[in-house]
Amino acid sequence: MPRVRFLELRRSPDAYVRHLRKHLKKLCRAELARERGKNAYRADSTGRILRRVSVGTRHFRGAGAGAVLRVALEQGWRLDRSYPADPRGTVHLCRLNGGGRRTR
């Protein structure tokens, strides 16, 4: 039985949050491992790259889209405003370069 379906059957929002933490770490690790290149990203004039990941509904349906945003914030990601917000659909996240926080 797939892990997400197992979590759904347990009906535990905490189980979904634990799953989200692991899933988002894996997504972020893969995204940050991508190098600059002709098929990858282009840096802006200051050398920053906007990294993006998407979290599908099957990974958070038991905890809600708000749980994705809380877990993402813990890991330095934020909601990508380039996409329309829809809590019933895929949640799009972004962060600059290696996730360093900007102070301003």
ChimeraX attribute file (.defattr): number of C-alpha atoms within 10 A of each C-alpha:
attribute: neighborCount
match mode: 1-to-1
recipient: residues
	/A:1	5
	/A:2	6
	/A:3	10
	/A:4	17
	/A:5	12
	/A:6	11
	/A:7	17
	/A:8	18
	/A:9	10
	/A:10	12
	/A:11	13
	/A:12	12
	/A:13	17
	/A:14	13
	/A:15	17
	/A:16	24
	/A:17	20
	/A:18	11
	/A:19	17
	/A:20	20
	/A:21	17
	/A:22	12
	/A:23	14
	/A:24	20
	/A:25	15
	/A:26	11
	/A:27	14
	/A:28	22
	/A:29	11
	/A:30	11
	/A:31	13
	/A:32	13
	/A:33	9
	/A:34	12
	/A:35	10
	/A:36	11
	/A:37	8
	/A:38	7
	/A:39	8
	/A:40	9
	/A:41	14
	/A:42	13
	/A:43	12
	/A:44	9
	/A:45	7
	/A:46	6
	/A:47	8
	/A:48	13
	/A:49	16
	/A:50	15
	/A:51	19
	/A:52	18
	/A:53	18
	/A:54	15
	/A:55	18
	/A:56	14
	/A:57	16
	/A:58	13
	/A:59	23
	/A:60	24
	/A:61	18
	/A:62	21
	/A:63	18
	/A:64	16
	/A:65	20
	/A:66	12
	/A:67	19
	/A:68	26
	/A:69	17
	/A:70	14
	/A:71	19
	/A:72	21
	/A:73	13
	/A:74	11
	/A:75	15
	/A:76	16
	/A:77	24
	/A:78	20
	/A:79	19
	/A:80	18
	/A:81	10
	/A:82	9
	/A:83	11
	/A:84	10
	/A:85	13
	/A:86	10
	/A:87	12
	/A:88	12
	/A:89	14
	/A:90	17
	/A:91	22
	/A:92	22
	/A:93	23
	/A:94	20
	/A:95	21
	/A:96	16
	/A:97	14
	/A:98	14
	/A:99	15
	/A:100	10
	/A:101	11
	/A:102	6
	/A:103	4
	/A:104	3
